[in-house]
Structure formats: C-alpha cells, structure tokens
C-alpha cells in the first residue's frame, strides 16, 4: 500500500416530487348530482392527503454489523449504534456484534436473511464481507464505515475500484482534526515528547496517527521547537501497534513505555483501548490523553480528569444520514467524506483541562482548523 493511499485513503470522486392536480370533471351537471360530485371530490382529496401520512409512518428495517470491541466500546461501535438509534423515527434498528473477524460474513448473512432494508458495516475490516454481500444481494442497500464503498478486488489492491449501486462508503478525513490535536499536544507538552499508538496499521487508524505527527511537525516549524513524536514515523508510515483492538494489557504496557520515555501527551487510536491508557494516566499522573472517535468526556467520563481533548469522527451522523436517506427513498451510492468543513470530523472541547491550556494556544488551534478547512494548510505534508 503506497504512502499516498495511507495519507489519503479515501479516494472520493470529485426528486422531483410528483404534483397531483385535480381538474374539473367537465360538462354541465344537474343540481342533484353536484352534491355527489363534491362529496366524491372531497373523498378523493382526503384520500390523497392521508396516503403520504400512512407511507411516512411505515418504518424500514435498518441493521448494523459491528466490528469487534462491543457495542459499548465508548468509541467506534458505540458512535455507530448511537447514530442508528437517532434514526428510530424512520427505522427499526438492530445490530449484531462481532467477537472476531470470522463473524463478519456470517453476521451480515444473518442480517440479509432478516430482510434488513439497509445493512451498515461498521469498520474497515468488514469491507470484504460487505462487498461480497452487496454483489450477492442487489436488492438490499448497504453502507460501509471507513471504506469508500468500492469493490477493490479479491486482494483489495485494485484502485480506484468498481462502484456498486447498492453500496455507499462513509469515510472521514480525520487527519485534519488529528493535525490540530498534534499541534495542541506539542504546545501543551512540558517534556517535549508526545506519543501515539494504534490498534492495527490500517488506513482508518494510521490516518489519525499521521495527521497527529504532522501537526506536531507543523508546530515545530512555526515555533522553532523540537517536540518529538513517539509511536509514528511519517516517512516509513509505520509505528507502534497493539495488533488488534481488545488487548488491554498490551495497550497498558505501551502507555507505560511511552511515559518512561518521557511522553506526557498520549493519543491512542485503538477504540476502547484508550481506557487502558487513560486509566494509567490517572494512576501515574505523568500524562494526559487525547481520546479518539467520540468525545471521551461524554462517552467515558470516568477518565475526564486526564482527557485533554478528543479527535472526533462523525460516524454517528453518517449512519443516521444513510439510514434516513434509505427510509425516504433518497439513498445514493455516492461516497460520503466527513471533513472539518462539514463537521464530519472535529476537535472536542478541553472540558476539565480547559484552564490548563494556554489561551494563545487555544486560539492558534482554532485558527489552524479554519485554515485547514479553507485549504490553505495541507495536512498530508
């Protein structure tokens, strides 16, 4: 996989409503029939008015095929499920959770058999199973979080890939907000060392880590500093990884190792494993944590005393949107890209640590976001 893809893994190619008119029936009618005609017309008008209401009340069945980590991972899966629940007015929602990658295809098959009108795969690793299911079931609508919705071949190496009419990609330029987080971390650090680690070295993870490291580098360039990033090499496009999203013990050891090397701001990009890092920070008093995917202050308030901020991904918003569109007959396979500009990604507030973040640094981070949204700063360089 080349560096260009890792830096920008989402290659996104850059109704009319019928109007009913009730005309006159024509001809001159006798008085005795005028009342009947009016009553009949009124009945027809009433039926036309009721029909859309009845149709709107019919909900579709929307289903999620979750990644590993559980529905309450305080991060990725939890955001997707919250997004589905937000669409309850138009859909009956449900999910199946995976305990390993072996569950992906069977879970999707179960959801197809349950006659789900739309099935949303949650996670980059589910993509192969979703693509296969979409091709085998053209009458079912699908969406995939953290992939572009294209068929990239059996090995996943064919780009730009083939579009499927019933599969929509939900992607996110999280390197934009991670760039802000890197700048913030560099400005906040007292030791001159910050760190990041991931669950797996896959594009939806490495895009955060790369943006973070480049944000630190930008801070160094602007300020003439030499803040060091542990855990990610922008040239090699490689770094420190747990090897999955469930090994709490390894995530804890990585966090302790970073602290021992002097890192006082740590950015775990590993879903719920961020809890291991935050728990360690609370015990050691040596570091603060930047949460990932959702606002950790809200989703994991038990760690709020050490949460500097969160790099958010609009998974919930995108899931709500695609389910709602499917329910309203507006589903399209055009890939969605969440950015700072459209609020598909962002940097959460500083919450409990707001008074510890220099006011000047806060203004610089906001200005940086504005510049990134305007395209005047390239977060991939």
C-alpha distance (Angstrom), angle and dihedral (degrees) to the residues before:
residue distance angle dihedral
X1 . . .
X2 3.80 . .
X3 3.79 126.6 .
X4 3.80 93.2 -113.0
X5 3.79 89.9 59.8
X6 3.80 93.5 47.3
X7 3.79 91.2 50.6
X8 3.78 93.2 47.0
X9 3.82 107.3 14.6
X10 3.77 95.4 166.3
X11 3.79 108.6 80.2
X12 3.80 98.5 -167.8
X13 3.80 115.8 -177.5
X14 3.57 105.8 -116.0
X15 21.90 89.3 -104.9
X16 2.76 136.9 -136.8
X17 3.81 110.5 -166.9
X18 3.81 116.5 -138.7
X19 3.78 113.1 -116.0
X20 3.80 117.5 -138.3
X21 3.83 115.6 -147.0
X22 3.71 122.2 -174.3
X23 3.81 109.0 -153.7
X24 3.86 127.2 -170.6
X25 3.76 116.5 -77.1
X26 3.78 90.7 -125.2
X27 3.78 130.5 -128.9
X28 3.79 131.2 64.7
X29 3.80 112.3 -76.2
X30 3.75 130.2 -161.0
X31 3.79 118.5 -108.0
X32 3.81 92.4 -109.8
X33 3.79 90.2 63.2
X34 3.79 98.2 42.3
X35 3.80 92.8 80.2
X36 3.79 91.5 48.6
X37 3.78 90.3 48.9
X38 3.79 92.1 50.1
X39 3.78 92.1 47.6
X40 3.79 91.3 49.0
X41 3.79 91.3 48.2
X42 3.79 90.9 48.6
X43 3.78 90.0 50.2
X44 3.80 91.1 51.9
X45 3.80 92.3 47.9
X46 3.79 90.3 49.3
X47 3.80 91.7 51.2
X48 3.81 91.2 50.4
X49 3.80 90.9 51.2
X50 3.79 92.9 49.3
X51 3.78 97.8 45.9
X52 3.84 97.8 70.5
X53 3.82 90.2 46.8
X54 3.79 90.6 53.6
X55 3.79 91.6 47.2
X56 3.80 92.3 48.3
X57 3.81 90.1 53.1
X58 3.81 91.8 59.5
X59 3.79 109.9 96.2
X60 3.77 126.0 -153.0
X61 3.77 123.4 -135.6
X62 3.83 111.1 -109.4
X63 3.79 120.9 -173.9
X64 3.81 136.5 -173.1
X65 3.78 126.4 -147.4
X66 3.80 100.7 -156.7
X67 3.78 129.1 -152.4
X68 3.80 122.2 -123.2
X69 3.80 118.5 -72.6
X70 3.79 98.4 68.8
X71 3.78 133.2 -98.1
X72 3.81 91.3 -81.1
X73 3.81 98.1 53.2
X74 3.84 90.3 129.0
X75 3.79 86.9 -126.1
X76 3.80 136.6 44.3
X77 3.81 105.4 3.5
X78 3.80 92.3 36.5
X79 3.81 90.7 54.8
X80 3.80 92.1 50.2
X81 3.80 92.6 48.9
X82 3.81 91.5 47.8
X83 3.80 87.8 52.4
X84 3.79 91.4 51.9
X85 3.79 91.7 48.7
X86 3.79 89.5 52.1
X87 3.81 87.3 62.7
X88 3.82 94.0 56.9
X89 3.80 92.2 114.8
X90 3.80 89.5 68.5
X91 3.79 103.4 23.9
X92 3.78 144.3 38.3
X93 3.80 101.9 -129.1
X94 3.79 133.1 -157.5
X95 3.80 139.4 155.1
X96 3.78 144.2 -152.5
X97 3.81 118.1 -147.2
X98 3.79 124.7 -144.7
X99 3.80 123.6 -137.1
X100 3.82 92.2 -170.9
X101 3.79 138.9 -1.2
X102 3.81 88.0 -92.9
X103 3.81 87.4 73.0
X104 3.81 96.8 58.8
X105 3.81 100.8 84.6
X106 3.84 96.3 36.9
X107 3.81 91.6 49.3
X108 3.79 91.9 50.7
X109 3.81 90.2 47.9
X110 3.82 89.6 53.1
X111 3.81 90.6 51.6
X112 3.80 91.5 49.3
X113 3.81 89.3 50.5
X114 3.82 88.8 50.5
X115 3.83 87.4 60.6
X116 3.79 95.5 -118.5
X117 3.81 108.9 -178.6
X118 3.79 91.2 -147.1
X119 3.80 128.8 17.8
X120 3.80 120.1 -163.3
X121 3.80 117.5 -159.4
X122 3.80 110.2 -150.5
X123 3.79 111.3 -148.7
X124 3.78 144.0 28.3
X125 3.80 92.9 -102.6
X126 3.82 92.7 59.4
X127 3.80 91.5 60.7
X128 3.82 97.8 97.4
X129 3.79 92.4 52.5
X130 3.82 92.0 45.4
X131 3.82 92.9 49.9
X132 3.81 91.3 49.9
X133 3.80 91.2 48.4
X134 3.80 92.9 47.4
X135 3.79 91.5 52.5
X136 3.80 92.3 46.8
X137 3.82 94.6 46.0
X138 3.82 109.3 40.3
X139 3.80 91.1 166.6
X140 3.81 92.6 62.9
X141 3.80 122.8 75.8
X142 3.79 119.0 -131.9
X143 3.79 138.9 -173.2
X144 3.79 130.8 -172.6
X145 3.80 126.2 -153.6
X146 3.82 115.4 -138.1
X147 3.78 96.8 10.9
X148 3.78 131.9 86.7
X149 3.80 96.0 -120.7
X150 3.79 94.4 -116.3
X151 3.78 129.1 128.3
X152 3.81 103.4 -116.4
X153 3.78 96.1 -179.2
X154 3.79 132.5 -100.6
X155 3.82 92.9 -58.5
X156 3.81 94.7 39.7
X157 3.79 92.0 -123.0
X158 3.81 102.7 108.8
X159 3.81 111.5 106.1
X160 2.94 139.9 -134.7
X161 3.81 81.6 10.0
X162 3.80 133.9 -159.4
X163 3.79 121.3 -65.8
X164 3.80 119.1 -129.8
X165 3.80 118.1 -149.2
X166 3.82 92.5 -137.7
X167 3.82 99.9 43.2
X168 3.82 124.8 80.5
X169 3.79 124.4 -170.9
X170 3.82 120.1 -139.0
X171 3.81 107.8 -159.6
X172 3.79 136.2 169.2
X173 3.81 135.6 -152.9
X174 3.79 91.5 -143.6
X175 3.79 91.2 157.2
X176 3.81 85.4 78.1
X177 3.80 95.7 62.7
X178 3.82 91.7 33.5
X179 3.81 87.2 57.5
X180 3.80 87.9 57.8
X181 3.80 89.7 47.7
X182 3.79 91.2 52.3
X183 3.79 91.5 51.6
X184 3.80 89.5 47.9
X185 3.81 92.8 48.4
X186 3.80 92.1 50.1
X187 3.80 91.5 49.7
X188 3.81 92.9 45.3
X189 3.82 97.9 45.9
X190 3.79 118.0 105.3
X191 3.81 95.0 -172.0
X192 3.79 98.8 49.0
X193 3.80 90.9 -121.2
X194 3.82 128.6 100.0
X195 3.79 130.3 171.0
X196 3.79 147.2 -156.5
X197 3.79 136.3 -173.3
X198 3.80 135.2 -179.7
X199 3.77 141.5 -147.6
X200 3.79 96.2 -126.5
X201 3.80 132.7 -7.3
X202 3.79 95.4 -108.8
X203 3.82 125.9 130.0
X204 3.84 98.0 -101.8
X205 3.82 88.0 55.4
X206 3.79 102.3 36.4
X207 3.82 92.2 48.5
X208 3.84 88.2 66.8
X209 3.79 93.2 46.3
X210 3.78 93.9 46.6
X211 3.80 93.3 49.1
X212 3.80 90.1 48.3
X213 3.80 93.7 51.7
X214 3.80 92.1 46.1
X215 3.80 89.9 50.6
X216 3.81 88.7 55.7
X217 3.80 90.0 48.6
X218 3.80 90.2 50.7
X219 3.79 90.3 51.8
X220 3.81 89.8 51.4
X221 3.80 90.6 49.9
X222 3.80 94.5 49.1
X223 3.80 96.3 41.2
X224 3.78 100.5 33.6
X225 3.82 90.5 -120.8
X226 3.80 134.2 137.5
X227 3.78 105.2 -140.5
X228 3.81 108.7 166.9
X229 3.80 125.9 -137.2
X230 3.80 117.7 -146.4
X231 3.79 119.9 -161.7
X232 3.81 103.1 29.4
X233 3.81 136.2 65.9
X234 3.82 113.1 -163.9
X235 3.81 91.9 -161.8
X236 3.80 97.4 49.6
X237 3.80 92.2 34.0
X238 3.77 88.5 -138.2
X239 3.77 138.4 104.0
X240 3.80 146.7 135.8
X241 3.82 117.5 -18.3
X242 3.79 136.0 173.7
X243 3.80 92.7 -145.0
X244 3.80 93.8 -121.4
X245 3.78 143.0 3.9
X246 3.80 103.4 -92.1
X247 3.81 109.2 54.6
X248 3.80 101.8 104.9
X249 3.80 93.5 171.9
X250 3.80 93.4 56.4
X251 3.81 92.4 45.3
X252 3.80 88.7 52.3
X253 3.80 92.7 49.9
X254 3.81 91.8 48.7
X255 3.80 89.5 52.1
X256 3.79 92.5 50.1
X257 3.80 90.6 48.2
X258 3.79 90.9 53.4
X259 3.79 90.9 51.4
X260 3.80 90.9 49.1
X261 3.79 88.1 54.6
X262 3.80 89.7 53.1
X263 3.81 103.6 -98.6
X264 3.79 112.4 149.9
X265 3.83 98.8 176.0
X266 3.83 117.6 52.2
X267 3.81 127.0 -173.2
X268 3.83 111.9 -164.9
X269 3.81 113.7 -166.2
X270 3.76 96.9 -170.4
X271 3.78 109.1 101.6
X272 3.78 113.3 -122.0
X273 3.81 92.2 2.8
X274 3.78 86.4 83.2
X275 3.80 84.6 81.5
X276 3.80 90.5 68.2
X277 3.79 90.3 53.5
X278 3.79 94.2 45.4
X279 3.80 92.1 46.9
X280 3.79 89.8 52.8
X281 3.80 91.5 48.4
X282 3.79 90.3 53.4
X283 3.80 90.8 51.4
X284 3.80 98.2 42.2
X285 3.82 100.3 38.2
X286 3.81 86.2 -150.0
X287 3.82 102.0 108.1
X288 3.77 147.3 20.9
X289 3.79 126.6 -137.2
X290 3.79 136.8 -130.0
X291 3.84 108.7 -149.3
X292 3.80 123.0 -143.1
X293 3.83 137.7 -133.9
X294 3.83 98.0 -0.9
X295 3.80 135.0 33.5
X296 3.80 100.3 -82.7
X297 3.79 91.7 -160.5
X298 3.82 87.5 65.9
X299 3.80 101.2 31.7
X300 3.81 98.3 39.0
X301 3.82 105.8 22.5
X302 3.81 92.1 162.5
X303 3.81 86.4 77.8
X304 3.81 97.6 43.8
X305 3.82 94.3 114.6
X306 3.83 91.1 67.4
X307 3.81 101.6 33.0
X308 3.80 110.5 110.7
X309 3.82 93.4 -178.9
X310 3.81 140.7 -51.1
X311 3.80 132.6 -111.9
X312 3.78 101.5 -137.3
X313 3.77 130.0 -153.3
X314 3.81 118.6 -160.1
X315 3.78 94.7 -130.1
X316 3.80 92.5 135.3
X317 3.79 94.1 48.5
X318 3.80 92.5 49.3
X319 3.81 92.9 47.7
X320 3.81 91.8 49.5
X321 3.78 90.1 49.2
X322 3.80 98.0 49.7
X323 3.83 92.5 46.6
X324 3.80 91.4 48.2
X325 3.80 91.6 48.2
X326 3.80 90.8 50.5
X327 3.81 90.9 50.1
X328 3.79 92.0 49.9
X329 3.79 95.7 45.3
X330 3.81 92.6 -109.9
X331 3.79 98.7 111.8
X332 3.83 114.2 140.2
X333 3.79 129.3 176.8
X334 3.81 93.2 -134.9
X335 3.81 108.5 129.3
X336 3.80 115.9 -108.6
X337 3.82 118.3 -138.0
X338 3.80 117.6 -166.1
X339 3.81 113.6 -150.9
X340 3.79 139.4 166.6
X341 3.80 88.3 -99.1
X342 3.82 95.3 57.0
X343 3.83 94.0 33.6
X344 3.78 92.4 -113.4
X345 3.80 86.7 131.6
X346 3.77 133.1 14.3
X347 3.77 151.0 148.7
X348 3.80 116.1 -91.0
X349 3.79 124.4 -138.8
X350 3.79 125.3 -81.4
X351 3.80 92.8 -119.5
X352 3.83 110.8 172.5
X353 3.80 93.1 11.7
X354 3.82 96.0 48.4
X355 3.81 93.2 108.0
X356 3.80 90.0 54.0
X357 3.80 94.1 56.0
X358 3.78 111.2 85.7
X359 3.82 112.1 -114.9
X360 3.81 91.1 -130.2
X361 3.79 90.8 52.6
X362 3.80 90.5 49.7
X363 3.81 91.0 53.6
X364 3.80 91.5 47.7
X365 3.81 91.7 51.7
X366 3.82 91.0 51.0
X367 3.80 91.6 47.5
X368 3.78 89.1 49.3
X369 3.80 90.5 55.7
X370 3.79 90.9 50.9
X371 3.81 91.2 50.8
X372 3.81 92.3 48.3
X373 3.81 91.1 50.1
X374 3.80 89.9 49.9
X375 3.80 91.2 50.9
X376 3.79 95.4 -119.2
X377 3.81 92.6 119.1
X378 3.81 120.6 52.2
X379 3.81 109.6 -147.2
X380 3.81 93.0 -165.0
X381 3.82 94.9 65.8
